[in-house]
Amino acid sequence: MKKSTTPKTKGVKPRANKTTISPANVEPSAGNESLATGKVKKMDTPCCINIHSRRYRLTDADGCSGKAAIDGLVHAGVLPDDSAKYVEKVSHTQEKIKKPEIEETILTLTRYIE
């Protein structure tokens, strides 16, 4: 008889291969303009990025992270990369909203002028 190579954990029920997980705080829309249309302007000069969060509950000052948003701008081709050559300054603002307004994150890119 061949032994099973699957580890067994006492008291834990095995799960099916497919699991539906409801991600927390996923926004209903990725933006107003599809990047696939090619109509999104690409930044080729240094810029400042403001990440404005509109939420039902405000976060701690150190709880707002724009890493994923900025990485998304690079992945979409809006920014060549997220180095200091292209991203001069990042700021975070937030605003408390009331239901039934939609929670959203607004990214504003402006050209950096010395």
Rosetta silent file (secondary structure, phi, psi, omega in degrees, C-alpha in Angstrom):
SEQUENCE: MKKSTTPKTKGVKPRANKTTISPANVEPSAGNESLATGKVKKMDTPCCINIHSRRYRLTDADGCSGKAAIDGLVHAGVLPDDSAKYVEKVSHTQEKIKKPEIEETILTLTRYIE
SCORE:     score description
SCORE:     0.000 S_00000001
   1 L     0.000  131.516 -177.967    0.000    0.000    0.000 S_00000001
   2 L   -87.046  136.753  179.175    1.363    3.392   -1.027 S_00000001
   3 L   -80.253  147.737  177.159    1.411    6.190    1.549 S_00000001
   4 L   -74.803  138.691  178.095   -0.231    9.521    0.775 S_00000001
   5 L   -91.513   -2.745  179.239    2.202   12.409    0.268 S_00000001
   6 L   -79.206  125.651  179.303   -0.435   14.965    1.283 S_00000001
   7 L   -67.419  143.241  179.392    0.252   16.331    4.766 S_00000001
   8 L  -112.363  136.884  177.925   -2.565   15.822    7.249 S_00000001
   9 L  -117.697  127.153 -177.226   -3.432   18.292    9.963 S_00000001
  10 L   -64.795  128.870  175.176   -5.478   17.086   12.900 S_00000001
  11 L    83.643   -0.660 -179.773   -8.867   18.796   13.176 S_00000001
  12 L  -107.689  126.045  179.639   -8.632   20.695    9.868 S_00000001
  13 L   -79.219  138.632  178.317  -11.064   19.771    7.126 S_00000001
  14 L   -67.532  145.442  179.178   -9.588   19.512    3.622 S_00000001
  15 L  -104.185  155.474  176.260  -10.655   22.241    1.197 S_00000001
  16 L   -68.119  163.342 -179.296  -11.543   21.872   -2.442 S_00000001
  17 L   -63.346  -31.020 -178.870   -8.996   22.992   -5.029 S_00000001
  18 L  -106.613  127.709  179.559  -11.073   26.057   -5.884 S_00000001
  19 L  -128.379  132.669  175.964  -11.889   28.547   -3.176 S_00000001
  20 L   -92.881  119.470  179.257  -13.836   31.748   -3.578 S_00000001
  21 L  -115.438  129.596  178.171  -12.306   34.475   -1.483 S_00000001
  22 L   -88.354  105.013 -178.609  -13.996   37.818   -1.135 S_00000001
  23 L   -67.982  138.260 -179.740  -11.165   40.373   -1.216 S_00000001
  24 L   -80.181  139.803  171.074  -11.559   43.197    1.253 S_00000001
  25 L    61.011   36.049  175.581  -11.701   46.779    0.055 S_00000001
  26 L   -85.832  131.234 -175.464  -11.494   46.086   -3.679 S_00000001
  27 L   -78.021  146.636 -175.708  -12.667   49.097   -5.594 S_00000001
  28 L   -70.276  -19.017 -176.661  -15.577   48.726   -8.013 S_00000001
  29 L  -141.220  138.092  179.623  -13.808   50.468  -10.871 S_00000001
  30 L   -82.647   -9.793  178.925  -10.186   50.612  -11.952 S_00000001
  31 L   157.463  177.673 -178.079  -10.651   54.057  -13.454 S_00000001
  32 L   -90.044  -20.727 -176.950  -12.645   56.162  -15.817 S_00000001
  33 L  -125.899  129.150  178.608  -10.566   55.483  -18.920 S_00000001
  34 L   -71.731  133.495  177.706   -9.462   52.096  -20.161 S_00000001
  35 H   -70.112  -21.901 -178.137   -5.721   51.822  -20.676 S_00000001
  36 H   -68.849  -20.861 -178.345   -6.371   49.486  -23.596 S_00000001
  37 H   -74.699  -17.323 -179.201   -7.759   52.352  -25.689 S_00000001
  38 L    78.444    8.485 -178.205   -4.350   54.021  -25.809 S_00000001
  39 L   -90.333   -4.150 -179.161   -5.898   57.376  -24.838 S_00000001
  40 L   -80.373  129.810 -178.549   -4.126   57.562  -21.465 S_00000001
  41 L   -74.228  134.560  179.274   -1.293   60.093  -21.465 S_00000001
  42 L   -95.571  137.141  179.704    2.113   58.680  -20.596 S_00000001
  43 L   -90.144  125.951  177.829    4.439   60.678  -18.321 S_00000001
  44 L  -119.370    6.718  176.808    8.004   60.979  -19.621 S_00000001
  45 L  -123.910  163.675  178.185    9.169   63.728  -17.246 S_00000001
  46 L   -56.475  143.278 -178.461    9.469   63.782  -13.444 S_00000001
  47 E  -138.216  164.891  172.706    6.089   64.030  -11.734 S_00000001
  48 E  -110.238  138.160 -178.727    4.442   64.428   -8.351 S_00000001
  49 E  -118.470  127.322  172.100    1.767   61.896   -7.401 S_00000001
  50 E  -109.196  128.241  177.949   -1.079   62.570   -4.989 S_00000001
  51 E  -108.033  107.557 -177.114   -2.992   59.523   -3.759 S_00000001
  52 E  -105.351  121.999 -177.066   -6.387   60.663   -2.473 S_00000001
  53 E  -107.791  124.991  175.745   -8.434   58.059   -0.627 S_00000001
  54 E  -109.998  109.820 -173.123  -12.199   58.479   -0.136 S_00000001
  55 E  -136.142  161.242  174.995  -13.362   55.945    2.488 S_00000001
  56 L   -70.796  -32.246  178.191  -16.080   55.303    5.062 S_00000001
  57 L  -124.790  133.361  177.222  -13.366   55.015    7.724 S_00000001
  58 L   -75.793  152.614  178.935  -10.171   57.048    7.818 S_00000001
  59 L  -100.696  167.819  171.909   -6.854   55.232    8.194 S_00000001
  60 L   -65.403  158.726 -179.364   -3.888   55.985   10.419 S_00000001
  61 H   -58.255  -35.157  179.840   -1.345   58.344    8.870 S_00000001
  62 H   -91.156    5.950 -178.488    1.030   55.421    8.314 S_00000001
  63 H   -90.105  -13.658  179.176   -1.778   53.172    7.045 S_00000001
  64 L   -88.831  115.172  178.044   -2.017   54.711    3.574 S_00000001
  65 L  -118.864  129.486  179.775    0.364   52.987    1.218 S_00000001
  66 L  -101.424    7.086 -176.681    0.611   53.962   -2.421 S_00000001
  67 H   -53.970  -49.968 -177.351    3.063   51.228   -3.401 S_00000001
  68 H   -66.497  -37.962  179.842    0.490   49.127   -5.255 S_00000001
  69 H   -64.996  -44.564 -179.418   -1.029   52.161   -6.979 S_00000001
  70 H   -69.245  -39.383  175.020    2.338   53.419   -8.220 S_00000001
  71 H   -61.105  -35.657  177.390    3.384   49.919   -9.300 S_00000001
  72 H   -65.487  -37.181  176.766    0.098   49.775  -11.223 S_00000001
  73 H   -64.160  -38.935  177.386    0.966   53.005  -13.049 S_00000001
  74 H   -67.696  -46.740 -178.929    4.285   51.472  -14.095 S_00000001
  75 H   -60.606  -36.083 -179.439    2.648   48.186  -15.114 S_00000001
  76 L   -79.178   -9.264  178.915    0.062   50.065  -17.208 S_00000001
  77 L    88.454    6.485  177.896    2.798   52.024  -18.969 S_00000001
  78 L   -70.516  -39.064  175.722    1.771   55.434  -17.606 S_00000001
  79 L  -116.101  139.906  176.856    5.195   55.762  -15.930 S_00000001
  80 L   -62.405  -41.600  173.169    8.400   54.238  -17.349 S_00000001
  81 L  -162.585  174.524 -175.522    9.401   53.213  -13.798 S_00000001
  82 L  -103.118   25.200  178.830    8.906   54.365  -10.208 S_00000001
  83 L   -76.149  171.136  179.092   12.448   55.556   -9.599 S_00000001
  84 L   -63.527  -17.832  177.627   13.347   59.075   -8.439 S_00000001
  85 L   -65.016  -32.399 -177.402   14.036   59.915  -12.087 S_00000001
  86 L  -113.220  -24.545 -179.654   10.268   59.867  -12.794 S_00000001
  87 E  -116.407  103.569 -176.686    8.603   60.186   -9.362 S_00000001
  88 E   -81.961  -38.903 -174.897    9.811   63.294   -7.551 S_00000001
  89 E  -151.843  141.876  175.753    7.247   63.395   -4.730 S_00000001
  90 E  -125.468  129.408  176.734    4.368   61.266   -3.414 S_00000001
  91 E  -126.888  153.765 -178.873    1.687   62.683   -1.125 S_00000001
  92 E  -123.914  133.258  172.182   -1.324   61.070    0.517 S_00000001
  93 E  -132.466  158.585  178.433   -4.628   62.699    1.397 S_00000001
  94 E  -146.182  159.279 -176.673   -7.852   61.177    2.608 S_00000001
  95 E  -145.435  135.273  178.530  -11.460   62.129    3.059 S_00000001
  96 E   -87.882  131.373  179.216  -14.235   60.509    5.047 S_00000001
  97 L  -119.263  167.041  178.929  -17.410   59.879    3.070 S_00000001
  98 L  -113.002  149.863  175.507  -20.867   58.656    4.012 S_00000001
  99 L   -65.666  142.943   15.840  -22.820   55.793    2.529 S_00000001
 100 L   -97.904   17.611  177.506  -24.126   55.375   -0.185 S_00000001
 101 L   -57.381  155.965 -178.277  -21.149   57.163   -1.805 S_00000001
 102 L   -93.322  131.376  174.553  -18.647   54.832   -3.450 S_00000001
 103 L   -67.008  140.610 -179.058  -15.226   54.342   -1.866 S_00000001
 104 E  -157.374  161.658  173.430  -12.477   55.231   -4.305 S_00000001
 105 E  -121.216  129.318 -177.679   -8.835   56.140   -4.705 S_00000001
 106 E  -114.134  122.463  178.033   -7.944   59.044   -6.967 S_00000001
 107 E  -101.732  126.063  178.080   -4.422   59.309   -8.392 S_00000001
 108 E  -119.838  120.655  178.543   -3.350   62.748   -9.593 S_00000001
 109 E  -108.541  128.052  176.107   -0.091   63.085  -11.516 S_00000001
 110 E  -127.338  147.905  178.811    1.345   66.552  -12.134 S_00000001
 111 E   -65.059  138.735  177.893    4.568   67.512  -13.843 S_00000001
 112 L   -83.917  124.565  179.598    7.340   68.380  -11.443 S_00000001
 113 L  -120.102  124.525 -179.375    8.580   71.931  -11.982 S_00000001
 114 L   -76.622    0.000    0.000   11.708   73.128  -10.162 S_00000001
